[in-house]
């Protein structure tokens, strides 16, 4: 079977490509440039000719994926502006929504063999304000708050709401589209909602400027001479990029996953928890800030991932394994360490 993966050059996507190739699929990746495609071609040369790429320069064009989709059996749609800093919220919302709708339209028009489209959404789509401690977020939650904030404040909205709204609106657009066209299509949709993703980097990362946003945040927190004073505060929930890739691959193979959303998350983390895990690793890891060893996380919100564990059968890696392997990779690639 052939899987089309959009945004194949991205941090998460390259791990998904690897997982799919390892499982024996043919993979066709869309990239925005030949340079990015050639990097992947070279990375996966052991799998030649099962990995191919096509250039889709702008997914906002209505027929962007019309050629790429021909002959494909399943789709992983990961391409989306994954930036936590934007000027105008529409700079991230428009491409996120248009890319999602355009891939679905192309499947409807020219992908008669496609049975399933797996979309990379995000845990931020569940972060609806709530009361209680710990705060538990599940797939039943929807972050309308960020969408409302963007609507009310537009360009002046707090930064995090821009990206969050783009993910909510893109995922909602997919579900509404599927509902509207349900009598005309032969495929279903699954959405995967990763928490903050860390772990090994297979994407090209020769310099700091090539790091994706979450790898960059990890780098900054470890490379720092002076740990942030709020290191004990919860930063987010974490998930390993290899487990996110597994969740996507399983989403193709588990029949009853169709029509469902799945949170992919391991544990809540603070930078202190990451420092402690790295500093007590065996073999030891050098040059990691100490902070205040053992200090507990000061507040806690949890993305509940039982559904992914039970239905997709994904077991999430430990914080230590993820942190150690990510740091190893960043140092090995000599990202200006
Ligand atoms: P990357 O920035 O590495 O990947 C983003 C991918 O989307 C790249 O392939 C990029 O292409 C492509 N892309 C971005 N903007 C556009 C656009 N306007 N048109 C076409 N393609 C575009 O980040 P991640 O791997 O982290 O993100 C991948 C997906 O995972 C995204 O959907 C993101 O929202 C989601 N996600 C990420 C999380 C994380 O913690 N990292 C958590 C939850 C969800 P190019 O390489 O050419 O720039």
Boltz pocket constraint, residues with backbone or C-beta under 6 A from the ligand:
constraints:
  - pocket:
      binder: B
      contacts: [[A, 6], [A, 7], [A, 8], [A, 9], [A, 10], [A, 11], [A, 12], [A, 13], [A, 30], [A, 31], [A, 32], [A, 33], [A, 36], [A, 56], [A, 57], [A, 58], [A, 59], [A, 60], [A, 77], [A, 78], [A, 79], [A, 80], [A, 81], [A, 82], [A, 95], [A, 99], [A, 120], [A, 121], [A, 122], [A, 123], [A, 167], [A, 193], [A, 194], [A, 195], [A, 196], [A, 197], [A, 198], [A, 212], [A, 213], [A, 214]]
      max_distance: 6.0
